[in-house]
């Protein structure tokens, strides 16, 4: 089983991945794959730089390139793939008959609070920045990320607006549903 997560910034993608890793899933973040590529080329992986670099990479290597790299890492294991932001990535992953795409979201105010608390390198620090970067990721103009279309392609949805135990229950319920 491969579960793909398409989620807004700070919606809880890493939290879901960490939880599923404890259940034996291999976790691969397309953002981490991109960060590895950028660092290997001496580029600092800020949120804004990742958006532009990722868009350029997709144009030169194909819109499913990061997903292809992720599948190489996964092999035949159960896996969670996070940070899906491009239709081509979904299309590559959907070629696997055991793949399900889940939309993960949370209220924007909650997501900004998470961003500020986690203090990750290059992260957004205020609501204006969050809205600006999400607008750039939304519609796929000029070959850019197309979060809106990816959200539409999801088979399932989880709203992460509660406690950790509530999120874990939603994940467990989802796994049971997908195994049927």
Residue, then its C-alpha position, 0 to 999 in steps of 0.5 A: x500500500x502506498x498512501x500519498x498525502x497532498x496537503x497545505x503547508x503545515x497541515x500535518x504531513x510530517x506528523x502523519x508520516x511519522x505516525x505511519x513510520x511507527x506502523x512500519x511504513x517507509x516515509x518519503x517526502x517529495x520536498x525532502x527529495x527536492x531539498x537533497x537535490x538542491x543541497x547537492x547543487x549548493x542551493x539553500x532550500x528556503x520555501x520560496x527557493x524550493x518553489x522556483x527550483x522545483x518548478x524549473x526541475x519539473x520543466x526540465x525533467x518532467x512533472x513526475x520527476x520527484x515522484x519517480x525518485x520517490x518510487x525508486x526509494x520505496x521499492x515494494x514496501x508499504x509507504x507514505x509519500x508526502x509533499x505532493x504538489x504537482x499533477x504529474x506526481x499524482x499521475x506517476x504514483x497512481x500507476x501503482x494499483x496500491x496507491x491512494x491519494x489523501x488530501x490533508x488540511x487544517x485551518x490556515x490560522x492553525x497552520x501558521x501557528x505550527x509554522x512559527x512553532x516548528x522553526x524549520x529552516x527557510x519557513x514562513x513567518x507570517x500570514x502574508x507570506x503564507x498566503x503568498x506562497x500558497x497562491x503561487x502553489x495553487x493553480x499550475x500557471x506556467x507549469x508551476x505547482x497545482x495544489x488545487x488540481x491535486x486536491x481534486x484528484x484525492x480519493x480521501x480527505x482528513x482535516x487535521x484540526x484537533x489533537x494528536x490522538x484524534x488525528x491518529x484515529x483518523x489515520x487508523x480509520x483510513x488504513x482500515x478503509x483502504x485495506x478493504 
